[in-house]
Amino acid sequence: MIQRLYLILKEIAGGRFISVIVLLSVMLSVFSAGLFRVVGDSLAHYVDRRFASSIPPNTIRVSTRQPRSLFIFEVDRPKTTAITDRTIRRIRGMGGISDILPVSALKIPIQARVSYMGFNYRTDILAFGVPQRLVAAELAGKRYRSIWRDPAREKVIPVLIPRNILHSFNDGMAAPNGIPRISERGAVGFGFRLRMGRSSIRTLQGYEESDAVVAGFTDQVDSFALILPLDLVVGYNKKFIKDYRAEYQYAYVKVKDHPTLLRVSDKIRAMGLVVEAEKGLSRQIVRLKEAIGLLVSALQAIIVVIAIIAISFATVIAVLNRLEYYRTMRVIGSSRLFLTTAVTIKYSLIGFAGAWCGVKLLQLAYVRAAEYFHLTGIALPLSVPEETFRAVLIYGALIPVLSTVPALVRLYAKGLSRD
């Protein structure tokens, strides 16, 4: 055993010039490959954390398919998945979802009555219910946010008006008819009456008339309908509609990142629902990240292949120069397995030493670059990530091991025997 260990150490010490060349080749290869890996990771981190996060993914608007029609009337309901609480739970389980905001229609007749300075006006209207999370930033003040959470506290219904209704009134009705335009700031806090369950066409038994107040204007819901609290709308639907089943007209699905938007959009569409989302930007960002990863991997592969070829030539030359020594070892009783093991151990140790030196050089150079050279808009970390350190070290140690294969094939081809 001691004699074999001595022979292995002698093999490691032999051919110093070639060993130094292999050591330097591994060190430079590891340094170059590791540099591309770290720079690629930094660019990917920038795209993911800075660039992609500064352009948040678009919200997915989910709705049901439109029914078939005859002339101007719908003839049947679409045979598709309805947006229910179960559907929302299923979408939330897809992963990567930050929030789901359902929108429910008020499915009973509703009429608004406005009285102002002797002017009385009644009109049938539409109404949708939305959760406060969707419109919290557009509620004009703490009082209206409190009323939105609990309309029964002050016995008044908070109402948000879509800005497209305000613009349509000011530009399409006020100006042509010579009546004053409505100011957005002045309209906040304006009170009127809502008849829940009654319109000019139909009246439900037990309809209610309640006070309402304009709590602000919104761009979140693009509709010609008043926006009410979701729980209030669901409550009125349950009260006036027998066997009411909670279904939503559409829902806004907010995702965490651009890859999730692409993945979730396809899954929701596969459920039979209609998906509306601008996916072009998300697709471009995902492709940019993939292109960076592919480019870095290609450069790393080129460096590794060049290193393997160069080291393979060096090891073949080293083996051929020591061919007589190996034949002598065969004559005195060394087996081919032992010689193969000795050569493999030698270049494995040289490769590990070269890889370690390359990683240390990479760490030193990278820290200096992070401290004194800042790429505009990109903040480089001050240390090489631990997983990158281990990966580069393993790759560097494997390079000379793979490079010894041609040398060992050449060694066997020379027909080592005891003759």
N, C-alpha and C positions, 0 to 999 in steps of 0.2 A: 504493500500500500504506500509506504514511504517512498519507495523507488518510483512508483507511478506518479506520485505527487511531484517528485523531483524532475521527472521527465516533462511533466506538464509545465512546470515553472521554466524549465530550459526552453521549451517550445515558445513560451510567451516572451522570453528574453531574446530569442533568435530573430534575425532580420529586423534590426532596430530601425533602419532607414525606411523600409516599407511600412513598418508599424507606425512611425511618425506621420508618414503621408496619409495612412488610413485615419489616424487620429485627427489630423487637421481637416481632412475631407469630411469626416462625420461632424466635427465641430462647426464648420462653415455651413454644411447642409442643414444641420439642426437650427443654427442661428437664422438662416435665410427662411426656412420653412416656418419656424416659430414666429419670425417677424411678420410674414404674410398672414399667419393665423391670428396674431394679436391685432394687427391693423384691420383685418377683415372683421374680427369680433367687435372692434371699436366702431367701425362703420355701420355694422348691423345694429349695434346698440344705439348709435345715433339715429338711424332711420326708425328704429322701433320706439325709442324713448323720447326723442326730441322732435324729429320730423313728423312721424306718424301721429304722435300724441298732440302736436300743435294743429293738426288737421283731423279733428275727430271724425269717426265714421258717421255716415248719415243714418238717421233713424229709419227703421223699416216700418212701412205702413202696411198692415195686414187687413184684408177685407175679404168678404165672400164674393163669389162669382155672381154676375148679373143674371137674372132670370130671362127666359125667352119672352118675347112680346108679340102681340098681334095688334097692328095699327099703333095706337098710342098706349095700349094697356098691357100689363104683365099677365101672361096666361098661366104661369106656374112658377113655383119657387125653385131655385137651383138645387139640383141634387148634389150638394157639396157639404163639406164640414162646416157646421155653424161655429161661430166664435163664442164659446161658453167658458165658464170658469175651468172646466176640465181641459179645454183646448189651451187655455192660458197656462195651466200647470204643465201641460205637455211641452209647450214651447219653452217654458222656463227651465225644464229639465234637459234641454239641448246643450246647456253649458255656454259660458261666455256672455250670458245675458245680464245686463246691469239693472234693467227695469222694464216692466210692461205696463203700459197705460191704456186701459180699455176706454172706449167711448160708447155710451148707450143712448139710444133715442128715447125721448118721452113719447110713448105710444098712445097718448090720450089727447083729445082736443084741448087746445090752449089758446087763450085770447089775452091780449094786453090792452089795458085802458089807461090812457094818458090824459091828465088834466093839468093845464098850466096857463095861468093868467086868462081864464075864461075860455081857453081852447080845449075842447074835448075830442078825443080821437080813439077809436077802437079798431083793432086789427087782429086777424088770426095770425099766429106765428108758429114757428117750429122751435124745438128746444132739444139740446143734447146735454147729457151729463158726463162730466170728466172728473177724475181724481184731482185733488188739490196739488199733487206733485207736478202735474203738467202745467199748471197756470199760476203757481205760487208767486213767481217773480212778477207777475202782471197784475196781481191784486193790489189795489191802491191803498196800502197801509195796513197796520196791525189789526185795526178794527174789522176790516173786511176779511182778513185771513181768519180771524176768530169766528165771524159769522159763517164763513164757508164751512168751517169744521162743524159748527153746531147752529144751523139756521133757527132751531126752535128756541134758542136762548133769547133772542130779541124779536122772535116771531116775524122775521122778515127774510125774504129770499134774496140772496146775493146773485147778481146777474153780470156775467161778462159779455161784452158785445164784440164780435169780430170786427176788426178795423175795416175789412172790405165792405161791411154794411154801412159803416160811417162814411167811407169815401163814396160809396154808391149814392147815399142820400144827399150828401153835400154837392156832388158833381152832377148827378142825374135827376134829382128832384128839386133840391133847394134852388139851384141856379136857374133852371128853366121856368120855375113857377114863382120866382121872385120872393121866396121866403128866406128867413135868416139861416145861415149855415150853423151847424152844431159844433161847438168847441169840445175837443176831447177832454181837456182839463176841466172845463165848466160842467160837463155832463156827469163826471164822477160824483156820486152821492145823490143823483137825481132819483126821486121816488115815483113809482107808478103802481098800478094794480095788475095782478095776474089772476085770470080765471082758469083754475086747473080742473079740466073735465068739461069745459064748455067752449064752443066756438060759434060762428055764425051759421054753421052747417049742422052741427050735432051737439046735443047736451046729454051728459051722463048723469044718472041719478046720484045725488049726494055731492055734486061738484062743489069746489071750494074757491073762495076768492081771498087772496093773500096780498099783503104788501110786498113790494120788491124794490130793490135799490141797485143802481148801476155801480158795480164794484170795480170797474176798470174796463180796459179794452185789450184784446188779445190777437196775436198772430199765430198762436199755436194750433188753432183749429180753423181751417179754411172752410167756412160754411156760412150760409145765410140763415143762421139759427142762433137763438140765444143760448149761452153756455151756463149751465147750472151745476151745482154739486152732484156728483155721481150717486151718492147714497140717497139724496132727495129724489132724483129721477127714478131710481129703482124702487123706492118706497111708494111713489105715486103709481107706478106701473102695477105693483103688487096689489095696491088698494083697489084699483078700478078694473083690473083685468083678471078674470077668473082663470085659475090654473096657469098663472104667468110663469114662464120659464126664462130665467135671466139669459139673454143673448145680447151680444154687442155688435154694433154695426161695423166697427173696425177697431183696431188697436195699434198703438205705437210701440214698437219693440226697440229698445235701446241696447246696443251691443258694446262690448268693451274695446274691441279693436277691429281692424280692417279684415284680417283673415276670418274672424268670427262672422262678420257681416256676410261674406261670400258663402260660408258654410251654412249658416242658419237660414239664409234666403232660399237656398236650394232645398233644405229640409222642409221649410214651411210650404214651399210651392208643391212639394211632393205630397203634402197633406190635402191638397185640393183647394187651397186658399190662394187668393190673389196677393202678390207681393209687389210693392212699389218702393224702390230704393235706387238711388244713384250709385251703382256699383263700379263705375268706370275708374274713379280715383282710388278706391280700395284695391281694385284689381291691379292698377299700376304700381301701388306701393308694395303689394305682395310680390309682384314680378321683380321690382327693384331689389328687394331683399333676397329673392332667389338668385338673381343675377350676380349680386355681390358674393353670395355663398358659393355659386358655381365658379366664378372667376378666381376666388381665393383657393378653392379646392384644386382647380386646374393648375394654378401656379405652384401650389404645394406638391402636386403629383409630378409636375415636370422636374422640380428640384430633386425630389426623392429618386426619380428614375435616373436622372443624370448622376446623382451620387452613387446609386447602386452600380451603374455601368462603370464609373471611374474606380470605385473601390473593388469591383470584380476584376478589372484589369490588374490592379495592384496586388490583390490576393493570388491571382493566377501566376503572376510573375514571381511573387514570394514563394509559392509552392514549387514552381519549377526550379527556382534557385536552390531549394532545399530538397530536391528530389533524391539526390544521392543519400542524403541524411535519412530520409524516410525509408529508402531501400535497405540501408544499413540497419535501421530499427526493425524492419521486417525480418532480416536475417537473424537477428539476436532474439527474435520471439515476439515482437510487438504485433498485435492484431490490427487489422484494418479498422475495426470499431474503435480501438484505443486511439489510433492516429486521427481518425475522424473527430473523436471527442476532444482531443487535445487542440486541434486546429479550430474547432467550433468555440471552445472555451476561450482560446486566445483572442479571437476577433470579437467575441461577445463582450469580454472585459474591455478591449480597446474601444468598442462601440459605445459601451456604457460610459466610459471615461470621457470620450469625445462628446457624447450627448450631454453629459453633466456640465462640461466646460462650455458647450454651446448655449445651454440654457442660462447659465450664470452670466455669460457675455450678453445674452438677450435681455436679461433682467437689468443689468447695469446700463445698457444702451437705452432701453425703454424708459427707465426712470429718468435718465438725463433728458431724453426727448420730451417726456411729459412735463418736466419742470421748466425747460427753457424754450421749447418749441410748441406752440399752440396753433393747431389748424383752426382757421376761422370758423367759429360756430360749433366746433367739436371739442368736447372736454375729454381728454384721454385719462384713464385711471392711472394712478401712480405706481401700480404694481401689476405684474403678470398674474392673471387668475390662477388659482391653485390647480384647477382641472386642466388648464392649458399647459401648466408646468409638467404635470404627470404625463399628459398625452404626448407632448414633444419629447420627453425623456424616453418613453417607451418606443416611440417611432425611431428615435436616434439609435437606441440599442439594437433594434431589429435590422437596421440597414446593413451593418457588416455581417450579421448572421445570414441574411439572404444573399449577400454578396459572396459568401464562401461557397455557395452551391456550385458555381462554375469551376472554382478551384478544386473542389472535392471530386467533381466529375472528371476533371483533367487528371487528377491524381490517380483515380481508379483506371482511367484510360491508359495510363502508362504501364499498367499491369504490375502493380506491386506484388511481388512474390518473394519467397525465400531463396530463389535461384540466384 
